[in-house]
Amino acid sequence: MMYKLRRCRMAEGCMRSLRYGMVFFNLLFWLGGCGILGVGVWLSVTQGNFATLSSSLPSLSAANLLIAVGTIIMVIGCLGCVGAVKESRPLLLSFFILLLLIFFLEILSIMLFFVYQDQIDHYAQRDLKRGLQLFGTEGNVGLTNAWMIVQTDFRCCGVTNHTDWFEVYNASRVPDSCCLEYSDNCGLVNPGTWWTAPCYERVKDWIQQNLVALWIFALCTALTQILGLVFSMTMFCQAVKVETFYA
């Protein structure tokens, strides 16, 4: 009888520790989601005219992506937190399945990116060049502003070359954001006053330069997700054991 009582107390102690750890983990998870959602909403309100460079995915803007990611993280964090507090096996299992699904999708996306990198490069450049045709047209203020910001910040012009703009204007001219020194209608002046570096390569170079930081962020994200999976499944199994013990 004493042995059974000791086991019961140990099980309750384990459950309490797991519950606190799970609640703390998911509270951080939820707060992170709130932060990402807040930044997305702020970008949407303050930078509403800044959209995507893509012509085929006009809704794929930084603000929309952050809002979507933040909402998903908040929902998952809330699910795990409530599941831990209530020690609800269905909620804990739902949390585990959702987090595992997202984890596998992330791994699959990374694998597909490396396998089809050349095809992705080709498609991305083709799509971006199509987007140039919408530059300055009615209803495409976001795309126009996006290209102006990219070309100004990265000191580049066009997707693969500044001559990409010649097909857009049907003339040897570029947007004013391609100029070394910005001024009205400077894109009509001599090519010696324009940036000539391709924007696609400039952005890829920037990503390469920040690759270590990106990998650290990816590893921290993966570690956080693995800890969430371990916590939720351990707590789920412990809840099953406790229920079986009392039964």
C-alpha positions as CSV (number, residue, x, y, z in Angstrom):
1,M,0.0,0.0,0.0
2,M,2.9,2.4,0.9
3,Y,4.6,1.5,-2.3
4,K,1.5,2.3,-4.3
5,L,1.1,5.6,-2.4
6,R,4.7,6.5,-3.1
7,R,4.2,5.8,-6.8
8,C,1.1,7.9,-6.9
9,R,2.9,10.8,-5.3
10,M,5.8,10.5,-7.7
11,A,3.4,10.4,-10.6
12,E,1.7,13.5,-9.4
13,G,5.1,15.3,-8.9
14,C,6.1,14.4,-12.4
15,M,2.8,15.6,-13.8
16,R,3.2,18.9,-11.9
17,S,6.7,19.5,-13.2
18,L,5.7,18.6,-16.7
19,R,2.6,20.9,-16.5
20,Y,4.7,23.9,-15.3
21,G,7.3,23.2,-18.0
22,M,4.7,22.8,-20.7
23,V,2.8,26.0,-19.6
24,F,6.0,28.0,-19.5
25,F,7.1,26.7,-22.9
26,N,3.8,27.4,-24.6
27,L,3.5,30.8,-22.9
28,L,6.8,31.8,-24.6
29,F,5.5,30.2,-27.8
30,W,2.3,32.2,-27.6
31,L,4.0,35.5,-26.7
32,G,6.3,34.9,-29.7
33,G,3.3,34.5,-31.9
34,C,1.8,37.7,-30.5
35,G,5.0,39.5,-31.3
36,I,5.1,38.2,-34.9
37,L,1.4,39.0,-35.4
38,G,1.9,42.5,-34.0
39,V,4.8,43.2,-36.4
40,G,2.7,41.9,-39.3
41,V,-0.3,44.1,-38.4
42,W,2.0,47.1,-37.9
43,L,3.6,46.5,-41.4
44,S,0.2,46.1,-42.9
45,V,-1.1,49.4,-41.4
46,T,2.0,51.5,-41.8
47,Q,3.4,50.0,-45.0
48,G,0.1,49.0,-46.7
49,N,1.5,50.0,-50.1
50,F,4.5,47.7,-49.8
51,A,3.5,44.4,-51.4
52,T,5.4,41.5,-53.2
53,L,7.7,41.6,-56.2
54,S,5.9,38.6,-57.6
55,S,3.2,39.0,-60.2
56,S,1.7,35.5,-59.6
57,L,1.6,35.7,-55.8
58,P,0.4,39.3,-55.1
59,S,-0.7,38.4,-51.6
60,L,2.7,37.0,-50.6
61,S,3.9,40.2,-48.8
62,A,6.0,40.4,-45.7
63,A,3.0,41.7,-43.7
64,N,0.7,38.9,-44.8
65,L,3.3,36.2,-44.1
66,L,4.0,37.5,-40.6
67,I,0.3,37.7,-39.8
68,A,-0.3,34.1,-41.0
69,V,2.8,32.8,-39.1
70,G,1.9,34.7,-36.0
71,T,-1.7,33.5,-36.0
72,I,-0.6,29.8,-36.4
73,I,2.0,30.1,-33.6
74,M,-0.6,31.7,-31.3
75,V,-3.2,29.0,-32.0
76,I,-0.7,26.2,-31.4
77,G,0.7,27.9,-28.2
78,C,-2.8,28.4,-26.8
79,L,-3.7,24.8,-27.6
80,G,-0.6,23.5,-25.8
81,C,-1.0,25.8,-22.8
82,V,-4.7,25.0,-22.2
83,G,-3.9,21.3,-22.8
84,A,-1.2,21.4,-20.1
85,V,-3.3,23.3,-17.5
86,K,-6.3,21.0,-18.0
87,E,-4.1,17.9,-18.5
88,S,-6.4,17.2,-21.5
89,R,-5.1,14.3,-23.5
90,P,-7.1,15.3,-26.7
91,L,-5.6,18.8,-26.6
92,L,-2.1,17.6,-25.9
93,L,-2.3,15.1,-28.7
94,S,-3.7,17.7,-31.1
95,F,-0.8,20.0,-30.1
96,F,1.7,17.3,-30.7
97,I,0.2,16.3,-34.1
98,L,0.0,20.0,-35.3
99,L,3.6,20.7,-34.2
100,L,4.9,17.5,-35.8
101,L,3.1,18.3,-39.0
102,I,4.6,21.7,-39.2
103,F,8.1,20.3,-38.3
104,F,7.9,17.8,-41.2
105,L,6.6,20.4,-43.6
106,E,9.6,22.6,-42.8
107,I,12.1,19.7,-43.3
108,L,10.3,18.8,-46.6
109,S,10.4,22.4,-47.8
110,I,14.2,22.7,-47.1
111,M,14.9,19.4,-48.8
112,L,12.8,20.4,-51.9
113,F,14.5,23.8,-52.0
114,F,18.0,22.2,-52.2
115,V,16.9,19.5,-54.7
116,Y,15.1,21.9,-57.0
117,Q,17.3,25.0,-56.4
118,D,18.1,25.5,-60.1
119,Q,14.4,25.2,-61.1
120,I,13.4,27.5,-58.3
121,D,16.0,30.1,-59.5
122,H,14.7,29.9,-63.1
123,Y,11.0,30.2,-62.1
124,A,11.7,33.0,-59.6
125,Q,13.6,35.1,-62.2
126,R,10.9,34.5,-64.8
127,D,8.2,35.5,-62.4
128,L,10.0,38.6,-61.3
129,K,10.6,39.7,-64.9
130,R,6.8,39.4,-65.4
131,G,6.3,41.6,-62.4
132,L,8.4,44.3,-64.0
133,Q,5.7,44.7,-66.6
134,L,3.3,45.8,-63.9
135,F,5.7,48.5,-62.6
136,G,4.0,51.9,-62.4
137,T,0.6,50.6,-63.6
138,E,-2.7,51.3,-62.0
139,G,-3.6,49.1,-59.0
140,N,0.0,48.0,-58.5
141,V,1.3,50.6,-56.2
142,G,2.6,47.9,-53.8
143,L,4.7,46.2,-56.4
144,T,6.0,49.5,-57.7
145,N,7.1,50.6,-54.2
146,A,8.7,47.2,-53.5
147,W,10.9,47.5,-56.6
148,M,11.9,51.0,-55.8
149,I,12.9,50.0,-52.3
150,V,14.8,46.9,-53.4
151,Q,16.7,48.8,-56.1
152,T,17.6,51.7,-53.8
153,D,18.6,49.6,-50.8
154,F,20.6,46.9,-52.7
155,R,22.0,49.4,-55.3
156,C,20.9,47.2,-58.2
157,C,18.7,47.5,-61.3
158,G,16.4,44.9,-62.9
159,V,16.2,41.2,-62.2
160,T,19.2,39.9,-64.1
161,N,20.4,43.1,-65.7
162,H,19.4,46.8,-66.0
163,T,18.4,46.0,-69.6
164,D,15.3,44.1,-68.2
165,W,13.7,47.5,-68.0
166,F,14.2,48.3,-71.6
167,E,11.5,45.7,-72.5
168,V,9.1,47.4,-70.0
169,Y,9.5,50.9,-71.4
170,N,10.3,49.9,-75.0
171,A,13.2,52.3,-74.7
172,S,16.7,52.6,-73.2
173,R,15.5,53.9,-69.8
174,V,15.2,52.6,-66.3
175,P,13.2,53.7,-63.2
176,D,14.7,56.6,-61.2
177,S,15.4,54.2,-58.3
178,C,18.2,52.7,-60.5
179,C,20.2,55.9,-60.5
180,L,23.4,56.3,-58.5
181,E,22.2,59.7,-57.4
182,Y,18.4,59.9,-57.3
183,S,16.7,62.8,-59.2
184,D,13.5,63.2,-61.2
185,N,13.8,61.5,-64.6
186,C,17.4,60.5,-64.0
187,G,16.5,57.1,-65.5
188,L,16.4,58.8,-68.9
189,V,20.0,60.0,-68.7
190,N,23.2,58.2,-69.7
191,P,23.6,54.6,-68.5
192,G,26.8,55.5,-66.8
193,T,24.6,57.1,-64.0
194,W,22.7,53.9,-63.3
195,W,23.2,50.9,-61.1
196,T,24.0,47.9,-63.3
197,A,24.2,45.0,-60.7
198,P,21.3,42.5,-61.0
199,C,18.9,42.6,-58.1
200,Y,18.4,38.9,-58.0
201,E,22.1,38.2,-57.5
202,R,22.4,41.0,-55.0
203,V,19.7,39.6,-52.8
204,K,21.1,36.1,-53.1
205,D,24.6,37.5,-52.1
206,W,22.9,39.2,-49.1
207,I,21.3,35.9,-48.0
208,Q,24.7,34.1,-48.4
209,Q,26.4,36.8,-46.2
210,N,23.8,36.2,-43.5
211,L,23.6,32.5,-43.9
212,V,25.1,31.7,-40.5
213,A,22.5,33.9,-38.7
214,L,19.7,32.2,-40.8
215,W,21.0,28.7,-39.9
216,I,21.2,29.7,-36.2
217,F,17.6,30.9,-36.3
218,A,16.5,27.8,-38.1
219,L,18.3,25.5,-35.5
220,C,16.8,27.5,-32.6
221,T,13.4,27.1,-34.1
222,A,13.9,23.4,-34.7
223,L,15.1,22.9,-31.1
224,T,12.1,24.8,-29.7
225,Q,9.7,22.6,-31.8
226,I,11.5,19.4,-30.7
227,L,11.3,20.5,-27.0
228,G,7.5,21.1,-27.5
229,L,7.1,17.7,-29.1
230,V,9.0,16.0,-26.2
231,F,7.1,17.9,-23.5
232,S,3.6,17.3,-25.0
233,M,4.2,13.6,-25.7
234,T,5.8,13.0,-22.3
235,M,2.9,14.7,-20.6
236,F,0.4,12.8,-22.7
237,C,1.9,9.5,-21.8
238,Q,2.2,10.4,-18.1
239,A,-1.5,11.4,-18.1
240,V,-2.4,8.0,-19.6
241,K,-0.3,6.3,-16.9
242,V,-1.9,8.3,-14.1
243,E,-5.4,7.6,-15.4
244,T,-4.6,3.9,-15.7
245,F,-3.1,3.8,-12.2
246,Y,-6.2,5.3,-10.7
247,A,-8.5,3.1,-12.8
